[in-house]
Amino acid sequence: METDEAQDYQLETLAVRAGQVRTPEGEHSEPIFQTSSFVFKSAAQAAARFKGDEPGNIYSRFTNPTVRTFQNRLAVLEGGEACVATASGMSAILATCMALMKSGDHLLTSRGIFGATTGLFNNYLAKFGVEVSFVPLTDLDVWWDSIRPNTRLLFLETPSNPLVELVDIRALANIAHEKGCLLVVDNCFCTPVLQRPLDLGADIVIHSATKYLDGQGRCVGGAVVGDQELVGKEVFGFLRTAGPTMSAFNAWIFTKGLETLSLRMRAISDNAQCLAEWLVEQPRVTKVYYPGLASHPQHDLAKRQQTGFGGIVSFELDGGREAAWRLIDSTRLISITANLGDTKTTITHPATTTHGRLTDEQREYAGIKQGLVRIAAGLEAVEDLKADLQRGFDALN
């Protein structure tokens, strides 16, 4: 399917068909071009490729047909003009910041972001003279008041990790653009199946392809999606030079993962909804965080902004870390791992894993308490998941 045909098809069709360009071999499935370099027909063609006068493959650090298929397919799904695939989700964030920011710029970000992202901003971007400030995700007035004359990027996750807070993307995009800033949205938790930030005014979308885009916990990768200028030129330029490159094999895995993305996200969301409603009824649970619950502060926003509520459910237990660890250790079916987006349901203790490298003050500011447990729902029978968690509750009692 040619990219310009995308408007004629639904997302589910695009996830299976978009981006593929068949070779003269006539293959049905997308091939893996496992090669580091490419052969030119002549010295003149080589010169034209390197100069940029002729499109085509040069070197797999920045041009590979298998990677390009994944990039084109994801760009279409997100409604963007260009996509740059990277070696990991963190390298996607790094590539975006390095390509679009300079010393003296200010980065404004929400406080409820992934722990490694906080570390990247505080420990490494700061070394290059980038100022970083954190604000509450949901408070648009604070976002507005915190933008400085040198603010270049607004960065956020919605829903956030692990408290699944949301912000009104369209409203924040309007604020960013009125102030002359770019809005970057990490869409890892929703994917384009449940949310399309570019349609709501965001400038760039970030993905950890490791999560739901793969869907089976097989490979590590990332992606940046946006327009031809910011992503197709600037972010691609950083990738070409610095080389945080996605391998052809991983790109093939992610491309195949996209084919079932819609089916998986709907089923995972259904399981998460059932678990959230069940957890509310458990006496040792003091609070459940899930946008699909009417009690969630941004439930109405989630219904407007998303087409589903996602697979992440977090809850707080009375008894702090000891209770959280005991419950986690008592499960037998659910995997104890900090990764998410898998067909297998996972469980983790954010305060000592994903956000364990933050200071006590940073965790408190982000709302990460010691009694907090995060579940990433998978595709198992939900009754089996409830029974496994019940083992944990029984151990607490």
FISEDO-187532 format. One record per residue (C-alpha): x, y, z. Coordinates in Angstrom, 2 decimals. Example, Ala and Ser with C-alpha at 12.3 -4.5 7.8 and 13.67 -1.06 7.14 Angstrom:
BEGIN
<rec u="12.30" v="-4.50" w="7.80"/>
<rec u="13.67" v="-1.06" w="7.14"/>
// end
This chain:
BEGIN
<rec u="0.00" v="0.00" w="0.00"/>
<rec u="1.33" v="3.42" w="-0.94"/>
<rec u="1.43" v="6.03" w="1.83"/>
<rec u="-0.87" v="8.41" w="-0.05"/>
<rec u="-3.58" v="5.73" w="-0.05"/>
<rec u="-3.77" v="5.71" w="3.75"/>
<rec u="-6.71" v="8.09" w="3.93"/>
<rec u="-8.87" v="5.50" w="2.18"/>
<rec u="-8.51" v="2.85" w="4.93"/>
<rec u="-9.29" v="2.27" w="8.59"/>
<rec u="-6.58" v="1.98" w="11.26"/>
<rec u="-6.85" v="-1.81" w="11.51"/>
<rec u="-6.21" v="-2.16" w="7.78"/>
<rec u="-3.32" v="0.29" w="7.85"/>
<rec u="-1.72" v="-1.62" w="10.73"/>
<rec u="-1.53" v="-4.68" w="8.47"/>
<rec u="-0.84" v="-3.14" w="5.07"/>
<rec u="0.70" v="0.34" w="5.27"/>
<rec u="4.35" v="1.03" w="4.54"/>
<rec u="5.28" v="-2.16" w="2.72"/>
<rec u="7.00" v="-1.90" w="-0.66"/>
<rec u="7.38" v="-5.33" w="-2.25"/>
<rec u="10.65" v="-6.28" w="-3.90"/>
<rec u="10.87" v="-7.95" w="-7.33"/>
<rec u="10.73" v="-11.27" w="-5.46"/>
<rec u="7.02" v="-10.70" w="-4.84"/>
<rec u="7.09" v="-11.62" w="-1.15"/>
<rec u="3.81" v="-11.48" w="0.80"/>
<rec u="5.31" v="-10.91" w="4.26"/>
<rec u="7.74" v="-8.07" w="4.84"/>
<rec u="11.37" v="-9.15" w="4.35"/>
<rec u="14.27" v="-8.55" w="6.72"/>
<rec u="17.15" v="-6.71" w="5.07"/>
<rec u="19.90" v="-7.93" w="7.38"/>
<rec u="22.75" v="-5.96" w="5.85"/>
<rec u="25.02" v="-3.18" w="7.05"/>
<rec u="25.60" v="-1.55" w="3.66"/>
<rec u="24.16" v="-1.30" w="0.16"/>
<rec u="25.70" v="-1.52" w="-3.32"/>
<rec u="25.47" v="1.36" w="-5.80"/>
<rec u="25.14" v="0.98" w="-9.55"/>
<rec u="27.92" v="3.50" w="-10.15"/>
<rec u="30.22" v="5.99" w="-8.48"/>
<rec u="27.89" v="8.74" w="-9.67"/>
<rec u="24.92" v="7.13" w="-7.94"/>
<rec u="26.93" v="6.74" w="-4.74"/>
<rec u="27.83" v="10.42" w="-4.84"/>
<rec u="24.22" v="11.40" w="-5.48"/>
<rec u="22.98" v="9.28" w="-2.57"/>
<rec u="25.53" v="10.66" w="-0.13"/>
<rec u="24.86" v="14.23" w="-1.26"/>
<rec u="21.11" v="13.76" w="-0.90"/>
<rec u="20.28" v="14.42" w="-4.54"/>
<rec u="18.91" v="10.90" w="-4.99"/>
<rec u="16.83" v="9.00" w="-2.43"/>
<rec u="17.82" v="5.46" w="-1.54"/>
<rec u="19.74" v="3.21" w="0.79"/>
<rec u="23.25" v="4.12" w="1.90"/>
<rec u="24.09" v="2.50" w="5.23"/>
<rec u="21.86" v="0.74" w="7.77"/>
<rec u="22.73" v="3.19" w="10.52"/>
<rec u="20.17" v="5.53" w="8.96"/>
<rec u="18.67" v="3.85" w="5.86"/>
<rec u="17.34" v="0.30" w="5.87"/>
<rec u="14.26" v="-0.98" w="4.00"/>
<rec u="12.94" v="-3.05" w="6.91"/>
<rec u="13.28" v="-0.15" w="9.33"/>
<rec u="11.68" v="2.13" w="6.76"/>
<rec u="8.64" v="-0.14" w="6.51"/>
<rec u="8.12" v="0.09" w="10.27"/>
<rec u="8.65" v="3.86" w="10.21"/>
<rec u="6.19" v="4.42" w="7.38"/>
<rec u="3.55" v="2.20" w="8.97"/>
<rec u="3.75" v="3.84" w="12.39"/>
<rec u="3.75" v="7.33" w="10.86"/>
<rec u="0.51" v="6.53" w="9.05"/>
<rec u="-1.08" v="5.09" w="12.19"/>
<rec u="-0.20" v="8.19" w="14.22"/>
<rec u="-1.24" v="10.58" w="11.45"/>
<rec u="2.28" v="11.98" w="11.06"/>
<rec u="4.39" v="12.82" w="8.03"/>
<rec u="7.63" v="11.21" w="9.20"/>
<rec u="8.91" v="8.67" w="11.70"/>
<rec u="12.43" v="7.99" w="12.96"/>
<rec u="12.96" v="4.58" w="14.57"/>
<rec u="15.55" v="4.35" w="17.35"/>
<rec u="17.28" v="1.71" w="19.44"/>
<rec u="15.04" v="2.24" w="22.50"/>
<rec u="12.31" v="4.46" w="23.85"/>
<rec u="14.86" v="6.39" w="25.89"/>
<rec u="17.00" v="7.00" w="22.80"/>
<rec u="13.89" v="8.33" w="21.06"/>
<rec u="13.52" v="10.93" w="23.83"/>
<rec u="17.24" v="11.70" w="23.75"/>
<rec u="17.26" v="12.08" w="19.96"/>
<rec u="14.32" v="14.49" w="20.11"/>
<rec u="15.91" v="16.65" w="22.78"/>
<rec u="19.37" v="16.67" w="21.21"/>
<rec u="17.97" v="17.50" w="17.78"/>
<rec u="15.63" v="20.28" w="18.86"/>
<rec u="17.28" v="21.87" w="21.91"/>
<rec u="20.49" v="23.75" w="22.63"/>
<rec u="22.38" v="25.08" w="25.62"/>
<rec u="20.35" v="27.78" w="27.35"/>
<rec u="16.98" v="26.31" w="26.38"/>
<rec u="14.37" v="25.37" w="28.95"/>
<rec u="12.50" v="22.04" w="29.03"/>
<rec u="9.18" v="21.99" w="30.88"/>
<rec u="7.96" v="18.52" w="31.77"/>
<rec u="5.27" v="16.87" w="33.84"/>
<rec u="6.30" v="15.41" w="37.17"/>
<rec u="4.67" v="12.01" w="36.56"/>
<rec u="7.09" v="10.70" w="33.94"/>
<rec u="9.11" v="7.51" w="33.76"/>
<rec u="11.99" v="7.45" w="36.25"/>
<rec u="14.67" v="7.00" w="33.57"/>
<rec u="13.27" v="10.02" w="31.70"/>
<rec u="13.59" v="12.10" w="34.85"/>
<rec u="17.18" v="10.90" w="35.16"/>
<rec u="17.92" v="11.75" w="31.54"/>
<rec u="16.60" v="15.28" w="31.97"/>
<rec u="18.18" v="16.01" w="35.36"/>
<rec u="21.49" v="14.19" w="35.07"/>
<rec u="22.43" v="14.50" w="31.40"/>
<rec u="20.56" v="17.28" w="29.58"/>
<rec u="21.54" v="19.57" w="32.44"/>
<rec u="25.22" v="18.87" w="31.63"/>
<rec u="24.68" v="20.50" w="28.24"/>
<rec u="23.11" v="23.63" w="29.70"/>
<rec u="19.44" v="22.74" w="29.31"/>
<rec u="17.26" v="23.95" w="32.18"/>
<rec u="14.56" v="21.53" w="33.34"/>
<rec u="11.43" v="22.21" w="35.38"/>
<rec u="8.69" v="19.84" w="36.55"/>
<rec u="5.01" v="20.70" w="36.90"/>
<rec u="1.83" v="18.82" w="37.85"/>
<rec u="0.54" v="17.11" w="34.71"/>
<rec u="-3.11" v="18.02" w="35.12"/>
<rec u="-2.83" v="21.72" w="36.06"/>
<rec u="-2.96" v="23.78" w="32.87"/>
<rec u="-2.59" v="27.06" w="34.78"/>
<rec u="0.73" v="25.91" w="36.22"/>
<rec u="1.91" v="24.86" w="32.76"/>
<rec u="1.06" v="28.34" w="31.46"/>
<rec u="2.74" v="30.15" w="34.37"/>
<rec u="5.88" v="27.98" w="34.21"/>
<rec u="6.72" v="28.65" w="30.55"/>
<rec u="9.71" v="30.98" w="30.24"/>
<rec u="10.97" v="33.03" w="27.31"/>
<rec u="13.60" v="30.33" w="26.67"/>
<rec u="11.21" v="27.36" w="26.96"/>
<rec u="11.61" v="25.20" w="23.86"/>
<rec u="9.81" v="21.93" w="24.61"/>
<rec u="6.87" v="20.81" w="26.73"/>
<rec u="7.20" v="17.08" w="27.42"/>
<rec u="4.67" v="14.75" w="29.01"/>
<rec u="3.20" v="11.27" w="29.25"/>
<rec u="-0.57" v="10.92" w="29.15"/>
<rec u="-1.66" v="8.66" w="30.73"/>
<rec u="1.26" v="8.95" w="33.11"/>
<rec u="3.36" v="6.19" w="34.65"/>
<rec u="2.27" v="4.73" w="37.05"/>
<rec u="-0.63" v="6.88" w="38.31"/>
<rec u="-2.35" v="7.09" w="34.89"/>
<rec u="-3.09" v="10.80" w="35.20"/>
<rec u="-4.22" v="12.61" w="32.05"/>
<rec u="-3.91" v="16.09" w="30.65"/>
<rec u="-6.04" v="17.76" w="27.99"/>
<rec u="-3.68" v="17.49" w="25.02"/>
<rec u="-5.56" v="19.95" w="22.83"/>
<rec u="-5.67" v="22.61" w="25.54"/>
<rec u="-1.98" v="22.16" w="26.36"/>
<rec u="-1.06" v="22.25" w="22.66"/>
<rec u="-2.84" v="25.60" w="22.40"/>
<rec u="-0.86" v="26.90" w="25.36"/>
<rec u="2.42" v="25.63" w="23.92"/>
<rec u="1.85" v="27.18" w="20.53"/>
<rec u="0.64" v="30.49" w="21.94"/>
<rec u="3.89" v="30.65" w="23.91"/>
<rec u="6.01" v="29.59" w="20.92"/>
<rec u="6.89" v="26.12" w="22.24"/>
<rec u="6.68" v="22.58" w="20.90"/>
<rec u="4.54" v="19.92" w="22.57"/>
<rec u="6.03" v="16.41" w="22.79"/>
<rec u="3.72" v="13.60" w="23.96"/>
<rec u="4.84" v="10.12" w="25.00"/>
<rec u="2.00" v="7.95" w="23.65"/>
<rec u="3.42" v="4.66" w="24.89"/>
<rec u="0.49" v="3.71" w="27.15"/>
<rec u="-2.27" v="4.32" w="24.60"/>
<rec u="-0.68" v="3.79" w="21.19"/>
<rec u="-2.47" v="5.24" w="18.13"/>
<rec u="-5.24" v="2.69" w="18.65"/>
<rec u="-6.52" v="4.52" w="21.73"/>
<rec u="-5.14" v="8.05" w="21.26"/>
<rec u="-3.64" v="10.19" w="18.47"/>
<rec u="-1.89" v="13.21" w="20.01"/>
<rec u="-0.96" v="14.75" w="16.64"/>
<rec u="-4.66" v="15.04" w="15.79"/>
<rec u="-5.10" v="16.95" w="19.06"/>
<rec u="-2.38" v="19.50" w="18.27"/>
<rec u="0.80" v="17.89" w="19.59"/>
<rec u="3.93" v="18.44" w="17.49"/>
<rec u="5.78" v="15.18" w="18.20"/>
<rec u="4.83" v="11.73" w="19.48"/>
<rec u="7.30" v="9.46" w="21.28"/>
<rec u="7.04" v="5.67" w="21.55"/>
<rec u="8.83" v="2.95" w="23.40"/>
<rec u="8.20" v="0.32" w="20.76"/>
<rec u="9.39" v="-2.20" w="23.34"/>
<rec u="5.96" v="-2.04" w="24.96"/>
<rec u="2.63" v="-2.40" w="23.15"/>
<rec u="3.92" v="-1.93" w="19.60"/>
<rec u="5.83" v="-5.19" w="19.97"/>
<rec u="3.27" v="-6.67" w="22.33"/>
<rec u="5.16" v="-9.82" w="23.27"/>
<rec u="8.23" v="-8.57" w="25.12"/>
<rec u="10.72" v="-9.63" w="22.45"/>
<rec u="12.72" v="-6.57" w="21.41"/>
<rec u="13.80" v="-3.11" w="22.53"/>
<rec u="13.17" v="-0.08" w="20.32"/>
<rec u="11.72" v="3.41" w="20.10"/>
<rec u="10.23" v="5.86" w="17.63"/>
<rec u="9.66" v="9.57" w="17.06"/>
<rec u="6.71" v="10.68" w="14.89"/>
<rec u="5.90" v="14.15" w="13.58"/>
<rec u="6.26" v="16.36" w="10.51"/>
<rec u="8.91" v="16.33" w="7.82"/>
<rec u="10.79" v="19.34" w="9.21"/>
<rec u="11.07" v="18.52" w="12.92"/>
<rec u="11.27" v="14.74" w="12.65"/>
<rec u="12.08" v="13.96" w="9.01"/>
<rec u="14.93" v="16.47" w="8.95"/>
<rec u="16.05" v="17.44" w="12.47"/>
<rec u="15.58" v="14.22" w="14.45"/>
<rec u="16.66" v="12.13" w="11.46"/>
<rec u="19.80" v="14.27" w="11.21"/>
<rec u="20.71" v="13.40" w="14.79"/>
<rec u="20.09" v="9.70" w="14.16"/>
<rec u="22.21" v="9.77" w="11.01"/>
<rec u="25.14" v="11.33" w="12.86"/>
<rec u="24.90" v="9.85" w="16.37"/>
<rec u="23.52" v="6.44" w="15.42"/>
<rec u="21.00" v="5.30" w="18.10"/>
<rec u="19.75" v="2.96" w="15.39"/>
<rec u="17.00" v="0.34" w="15.39"/>
<rec u="18.16" v="-2.98" w="13.97"/>
<rec u="16.46" v="-4.46" w="10.92"/>
<rec u="15.44" v="-7.56" w="12.86"/>
<rec u="13.82" v="-5.52" w="15.63"/>
<rec u="12.04" v="-3.35" w="13.07"/>
<rec u="10.61" v="-6.49" w="11.49"/>
<rec u="9.35" v="-7.68" w="14.89"/>
<rec u="7.70" v="-4.32" w="15.56"/>
<rec u="6.13" v="-4.23" w="12.10"/>
<rec u="4.56" v="-7.62" w="12.71"/>
<rec u="3.46" v="-6.44" w="16.15"/>
<rec u="1.56" v="-3.54" w="14.63"/>
<rec u="-0.60" v="-6.00" w="12.73"/>
<rec u="-2.33" v="-7.16" w="15.92"/>
<rec u="-2.06" v="-3.89" w="17.85"/>
<rec u="-5.74" v="-2.96" w="17.68"/>
<rec u="-6.94" v="-6.40" w="18.75"/>
<rec u="-4.51" v="-6.50" w="21.65"/>
<rec u="-5.16" v="-2.98" w="22.93"/>
<rec u="-8.94" v="-3.55" w="23.02"/>
<rec u="-8.62" v="-6.89" w="24.82"/>
<rec u="-6.00" v="-5.59" w="27.25"/>
<rec u="-8.17" v="-2.57" w="28.06"/>
<rec u="-11.12" v="-4.87" w="28.79"/>
<rec u="-9.00" v="-6.94" w="31.19"/>
<rec u="-7.66" v="-3.83" w="32.92"/>
<rec u="-11.17" v="-2.45" w="33.38"/>
<rec u="-12.31" v="-5.70" w="35.01"/>
<rec u="-9.29" v="-5.77" w="37.31"/>
<rec u="-9.75" v="-2.13" w="38.32"/>
<rec u="-13.40" v="-2.67" w="39.23"/>
<rec u="-12.47" v="-5.79" w="41.22"/>
<rec u="-9.60" v="-4.07" w="43.04"/>
<rec u="-11.90" v="-1.29" w="44.24"/>
<rec u="-13.79" v="-3.90" w="46.23"/>
<rec u="-10.73" v="-5.29" w="48.05"/>
<rec u="-10.58" v="-4.16" w="51.70"/>
<rec u="-6.77" v="-3.74" w="51.83"/>
<rec u="-6.81" v="-1.44" w="48.78"/>
<rec u="-7.04" v="2.23" w="49.73"/>
<rec u="-7.05" v="3.67" w="46.20"/>
<rec u="-7.22" v="2.45" w="42.59"/>
<rec u="-5.82" v="4.47" w="39.70"/>
<rec u="-7.50" v="3.71" w="36.36"/>
<rec u="-9.05" v="6.17" w="33.86"/>
<rec u="-11.92" v="3.76" w="33.16"/>
<rec u="-13.29" v="4.20" w="36.69"/>
<rec u="-15.86" v="6.94" w="37.24"/>
<rec u="-13.88" v="7.87" w="40.37"/>
<rec u="-10.81" v="8.79" w="38.32"/>
<rec u="-10.38" v="12.61" w="38.30"/>
<rec u="-9.95" v="12.70" w="34.51"/>
<rec u="-12.50" v="10.01" w="33.63"/>
<rec u="-14.55" v="12.36" w="31.45"/>
<rec u="-11.42" v="13.65" w="29.72"/>
<rec u="-10.34" v="10.05" w="29.03"/>
<rec u="-13.69" v="9.34" w="27.38"/>
<rec u="-13.28" v="12.40" w="25.13"/>
<rec u="-9.57" v="12.12" w="24.36"/>
<rec u="-9.12" v="8.36" w="24.13"/>
<rec u="-11.08" v="5.56" w="22.49"/>
<rec u="-10.19" v="3.17" w="25.34"/>
<rec u="-8.72" v="3.34" w="28.82"/>
<rec u="-5.55" v="1.26" w="28.37"/>
<rec u="-3.93" v="-1.60" w="30.21"/>
<rec u="-2.27" v="0.03" w="33.25"/>
<rec u="-3.92" v="-0.28" w="36.67"/>
<rec u="-2.19" v="0.95" w="39.81"/>
<rec u="-3.41" v="0.66" w="43.37"/>
<rec u="-2.31" v="1.56" w="46.89"/>
<rec u="-2.29" v="-0.87" w="49.79"/>
<rec u="-2.39" v="-0.09" w="53.46"/>
<rec u="0.80" v="-1.37" w="55.02"/>
<rec u="3.30" v="0.38" w="52.74"/>
<rec u="6.21" v="-1.41" w="51.10"/>
<rec u="5.97" v="-4.52" w="53.26"/>
<rec u="2.37" v="-5.13" w="52.18"/>
<rec u="3.13" v="-4.35" w="48.52"/>
<rec u="6.08" v="-6.75" w="48.41"/>
<rec u="4.16" v="-9.49" w="50.20"/>
<rec u="1.29" v="-9.26" w="47.74"/>
<rec u="3.63" v="-9.24" w="44.74"/>
<rec u="5.68" v="-12.18" w="46.04"/>
<rec u="2.53" v="-14.23" w="46.67"/>
<rec u="1.44" v="-14.24" w="43.03"/>
<rec u="2.28" v="-17.29" w="40.91"/>
<rec u="0.86" v="-16.50" w="37.48"/>
<rec u="1.53" v="-12.79" w="37.03"/>
<rec u="5.14" v="-11.96" w="36.07"/>
<rec u="7.16" v="-9.85" w="38.49"/>
<rec u="8.85" v="-7.51" w="36.04"/>
<rec u="8.94" v="-3.77" w="35.44"/>
<rec u="8.28" v="-4.11" w="31.71"/>
<rec u="4.77" v="-3.66" w="30.31"/>
<rec u="2.83" v="-4.00" w="27.08"/>
<rec u="3.22" v="-7.77" w="26.95"/>
<rec u="0.61" v="-10.42" w="26.31"/>
<rec u="1.61" v="-11.63" w="29.78"/>
<rec u="0.32" v="-9.59" w="32.74"/>
<rec u="3.09" v="-8.01" w="34.80"/>
<rec u="3.29" v="-6.59" w="38.30"/>
<rec u="5.87" v="-4.29" w="39.91"/>
<rec u="6.56" v="-2.01" w="42.86"/>
<rec u="7.30" v="1.38" w="41.22"/>
<rec u="8.95" v="2.99" w="44.26"/>
<rec u="11.79" v="0.45" w="44.18"/>
<rec u="11.94" v="-0.36" w="40.43"/>
<rec u="10.86" v="2.08" w="37.71"/>
<rec u="11.18" v="5.06" w="40.07"/>
<rec u="13.71" v="3.54" w="42.45"/>
<rec u="16.60" v="5.79" w="41.39"/>
<rec u="14.68" v="8.95" w="42.24"/>
<rec u="15.26" v="10.71" w="45.55"/>
<rec u="12.64" v="10.43" w="48.27"/>
<rec u="11.65" v="14.03" w="47.54"/>
<rec u="11.26" v="13.35" w="43.81"/>
<rec u="9.11" v="10.29" w="44.45"/>
<rec u="6.94" v="12.21" w="46.88"/>
<rec u="6.52" v="15.02" w="44.36"/>
<rec u="5.54" v="12.47" w="41.71"/>
<rec u="3.05" v="10.81" w="44.07"/>
<rec u="4.86" v="7.44" w="44.11"/>
<rec u="4.12" v="5.95" w="47.53"/>
<rec u="5.65" v="2.84" w="49.07"/>
<rec u="2.31" v="1.03" w="49.10"/>
<rec u="1.77" v="1.53" w="45.36"/>
<rec u="1.59" v="-1.51" w="43.06"/>
<rec u="1.36" v="-1.31" w="39.25"/>
<rec u="-0.24" v="-3.95" w="37.08"/>
<rec u="0.07" v="-4.04" w="33.29"/>
<rec u="-2.80" v="-6.22" w="32.15"/>
<rec u="-2.13" v="-8.86" w="29.53"/>
<rec u="-4.31" v="-11.27" w="27.58"/>
<rec u="-4.84" v="-14.06" w="30.11"/>
<rec u="-8.35" v="-14.95" w="31.32"/>
<rec u="-9.26" v="-12.19" w="33.76"/>
<rec u="-10.66" v="-14.66" w="36.28"/>
<rec u="-7.24" v="-16.31" w="36.48"/>
<rec u="-5.64" v="-12.92" w="37.09"/>
<rec u="-8.09" v="-12.16" w="39.88"/>
<rec u="-7.43" v="-15.55" w="41.47"/>
<rec u="-3.68" v="-14.92" w="41.36"/>
<rec u="-4.03" v="-11.50" w="42.99"/>
<rec u="-6.36" v="-13.01" w="45.56"/>
<rec u="-3.41" v="-15.16" w="46.70"/>
<rec u="-1.64" v="-11.92" w="47.49"/>
<rec u="-4.57" v="-10.50" w="49.42"/>
<rec u="-4.93" v="-13.77" w="51.33"/>
<rec u="-1.26" v="-13.50" w="52.30"/>
<rec u="-1.88" v="-10.01" w="53.67"/>
<rec u="-4.79" v="-11.22" w="55.76"/>
// end
